[in-house]
Amino acid sequence: MKLTKKLVLVLVLVAIATIFSGNIFAAAQFAGESMAIGVGARPLGMGGTFAGIADDASTSYWNPAGMTNINGVEVSSVKLTKINDLDTKYSYVNLVYNTGTIGAFGLGWLRQAIGGIIITPDAINIINDSAENADNVIYLAYAYPVMKGLSVGLGGKIMLGNYPNFTSTGTQATVNYSGGGLDLGVFFSAGEFLSALKGLQLGLTLQDVFTQITWDTGITEKTEKVDINAKPGIAYKLAIGQFEITPAIDIDTKYQIIFHGGLEVWWNKMFALRGGIKIWGGLPNGTTIETLTQAMDWSMGASVRWYFIGIDYAYVNNELTPTQYLSIVGKF
């Protein structure tokens, strides 16, 4: 296939996916928010900017097309290490294998849970004060190098979870849900096409192109559609001696415009420092003309790499509570 035909094919696929998904700026629907936190201490320490960087195993979540940037096999995990005194559990493990010839494959598992939930049908009676909810997402991803410097990716997800509830008679019950969805990604390295643009990288992720969740109370079922998030990203890798400096920007467009900005500095590919911000847009306050806003998040982090092993750390300061994440990375 000629170069121009490949480029046209990529553009057509992205256009079809966008049209098929419906209105990008759809009305606010908070279905599937358990998937929105993000994964990997490195991207989270940069304010959630990674669609245009896309060069470690966590990219199977942020931009599946970036898996072609990985050499061989890379595994990683992330764990929430602190969130005040809440009984909160958050972990993610994944594996990416780039065959180098037929594309790259990714597999991941995200689990989030909160314990100590009080179940009460009214202001006085307590049914249970130690219930737990759980959200589980299994990610499957594939990326193909259309040509040098241009890759496309496809991500699938399977969602399973449960939340505590109570019945009309005042006994404890459980609401279960299941669902599935698709993501699409494109990664473009401009320097492979024009030497003057060396270091410039562009990414586009269409998260939840078609994602649905079905809730089951045991008596009734309800299906919700998760709105698409068109997430463009841009990064620029600048090498200065033994340092590599990368500023990056991502934008979320799901139900409000969210701006992510980050900066990462590596020394000798062994040590890194990074920081980032996340600026929230406004949400309509019901039927009023007021807009709900949230204070800006800021984050910082660091990394150490030694041969085939690495450790990433991130501190994220949110208006609700600060959180810390720790990732272990292995390359083979």
N, C-alpha and C positions, 0 to 999 in steps of 0.2 A: 504494500500500500504506500502511495506517495505521501510526502510530508504534508502537503496541503490537504489531502483527503483525511489524514489522521486528525489534523487540527479542526477541520469542519466537523468530524465525528464527535470529538470531545465537546465542542460548543453546542451541537445539536442535543446531545445527551443531557447537558446541564440545563438547557432551555426547556426540554421536555419535562425534566424533573421539577423544575420551578413551576411550570404551568399546571402540571398534574397535582401538585401539592395544594393548589388553591392560593388564596390571598396571603402573602407573606406577612403583612401587617394586620392579621386577623384580630378580632376582639380577644381580650385577655381570657385565657383558659389555663388554669394551673395544673391540669392533668400532666403527670409525668415529671413533676418537679424534683423527684428523688434522683433523677438523672442529671440535674442541672449544676450540681456543685462543681464537677470536674474531677479529674484524677491526676496523680503524679505531683509530688512535692515541688518538682522543678517548674512546671507550668503555673502551679498555684502561687509559687513565690514570685512569679512575674506578673501577677495580676490577672492570670488566666489568658495570657497571650501565647498561642502556640500553633494556630492554623498556618502561619507563614514560616514557622521555624521547623516543626514537624520532623525532628531528627532523633527521637528516641522511642522506646516501646510504647509510651503513653499516647503517641500520635494515633494509634488505632482508635482512640476515643475522640481526640481533637480534630484530626483530619486523616482518615484512613489512607489517602493517597500518599502520605508521607512515609509509609512503611517501606517504600522502595529506597529510602535514604539510609536504611539500616543494613549493616554488613553482617551476614550470617544470622545467628540467633541472638536475641536479646530478651531477657526476662526482667520484670520489675514488679514491685509491690508498693502500696502506699497504705499507711495506717494513720488514723486520727489519734494523736497522742494526748490531747488535752482540750476539753471544752467545759470549763468551770466545774461544777459539781454534778452535772447531769450524767446519767448512766447512758452514755452515747457510744455506739460502736460504728466504725466506718473503716472498711478495708477494701482494697482492690488488688488483684493479682492478674498479670497478663503475660503472654508470650507472643513474640513476633519472629517469624522465620522468613527471611528473604532468600528465595532460591537463586536469584540472580539471572534466571532464564525465563521462567514461566510466571514470575511475579512474587509477591510477598503475602503471607498468610498471618492472621492474628487471631488470638483467642484470649478472652478476659472474663473475669467474674467480679462484679461489684456487689457488696453487701453493706446495707445500712440498717441500724436498729436503734431504738430508744427504749430503755427499760424504766421501771418505776412509774408507769402511767397509772393515774388514778381513774378508775371507772366508777362513775356516779350518775344515777338517773335523775338526781335532784340535788339540791343544795345541802342536804343533810346526810342521806344514806350513801355509804361507800360499799360497792360490790367487791372491788379489788384495788389495792394500792401498789401492785407490783407487776402489772401487765406489761407486755412488750409488743411493739410493732416491728415488722421486718420488711425490707425491700431488697429484692435480689434481681440483678440484671446480668445475663450472659451475653457477651459480645462476640460476634464472629465477623471477621473483616478480610478483605482481599484487595490488593493493589496491583496495578499493572503499569509498567513503564511504556507508555505509548511511543516515546522517543527519549533521547538523552535530555534531561531537564524538564520533562513533562510527564506526569503520572496521573492516573485516575484511580479512585478507590471506591469500594462499596462496603458498607457495614450493616450487619443485621443484628438485631437484639431480641432477646426473649426475656420477658419480665414476669416475675412471680412475687407475690407478697401477701401480707395479711395485717389487719388492724383490729385492735380490740373494740368491742361495742357492747351494747346491752339490748335485751329484748323488751317488748312492751310489758312483760310481766316482771321486769326488774332483775333478770338473771344475765350473767355474762354470756356474750356471744362473740363471734369472730366474722369479720368481713374479709373475704379473700379476693384477690384480683390476679388476672393473668393478661398477657398482651404480647405484642411483637411490633417491630418497626424496622425501617430502613434509613440509612444515612448515605450520602454521596459526598465525595471529596475530589478536589483537583489541586495539584501542586505544580508550581511553575518556577523554575530557576532561570531568571532572565540572563544570567551570565553565560549560560550554555548557548545562547543564541546571539548575544552581542557582548563582546569582551568589555566594553565600556560600562556595562551594567553588572559586572562581576560582584557577587555578594548580595544582590537584590533577589528576594524570594517572595512569591505571592501564593496565597492559599485561599481556597474557598470551600467551605463545608456547608452542606445542606443537611442539617440534623433533623430527623423525624420527617422525612419526605412523605412517608405514609406510616404512621404509628397509631395504634389503637389499644385501649385498655378496657377490659371488661370486669366490672365489679360484681361479686356474687355474695349476697347476704344469706344464701341458703333458701331464701323464699323468692327473691326477685333478682334480676340481672339488669345492669345498665352499662352501656358501652360509650366511652368517651374517645374523641379524637385528640391527639396531641398536636398542637400547632407546630408548623415548621419554623426552624430557626436558620435563616440564611446568615452565615458567619464568615465574612471576608477577613483576611489577615495579611499583613505585610511585615517583612523583616529585612534587615540589612546587616550582613555579617562583614565586619571590617577587621582585617588582620593588621596588627601593628607590632612587629617584632614577635615576642612570645605571647602577646595578648590577642584575644579575639573578643571584640566588642559587638554586641548585637542589640540594637533597639528594635522593638516590635510593637505593633498595634493590631488589635482585633476589635470587631464590632459585632454585638449581638442585636438581632432585629425581631425577636420572637413576639413579644407583646409590649416592649418598650426598647428604646435605643440604649444599649449599655456599652460604654466605651472602656476598653481594656488597654492599658499602656504598660510596657515593661522594658527593663534594661538588664542585660546579662553581660558579665565580664569574666572570661576564662583566662587563666594563666597556664601556659604550657599544657593545656588540655588535662590538667590535673586538679586545679582548684578554681572555684568559681564563687562569685558573689552576685546577687541579683536583687531587684526590687521592682515593685509595680503598683499600679493603682487601678481601681475599678469604679467608674463613675456611673451611677444609676440614673436612668431617665425617670420621667414621672408617669404615674398611672392614674387614670380617672377615678375619682372617689364616688363610685356608684352613679347616681343620677345627678349629682351636684356638679357645679362647674369647677370645684376645687380639684387639685392634683396632689396625689400622694407622692412624697419624695423620700429618699433614703440617703443618709450621709455616705460619703465616699469611703470605700474600703481602701486600705493600703496593705502591702505585704512586702516581705523581704525573705531572703533565703541564702543558702550556701550549699556547695557540693564538693565532694572529694572523689577522685578517681584514682585507682591503683591497679594497673594491669587490667584484669577482666572484671573487677568488682568496683562498685561505687555506692555512695550514700548521698542522698539529697534531703535537705531540711527546709521547711517553710513555716513562717509565722504570718498568719492572716488576721488583720485587725478589722473586725466587722462591727457595725453599730449595735448588734445584738450581743455578741460575745466574741472574744479573740479565740482563734483555733491554731493548733500546731499540727503539722504533718511530717511524717518521716517515710522516705522511700529507700528501698534497697534495689540496686540495679546490677545485673550480671550480663556480660557479653561473652559469647562463645563462637 
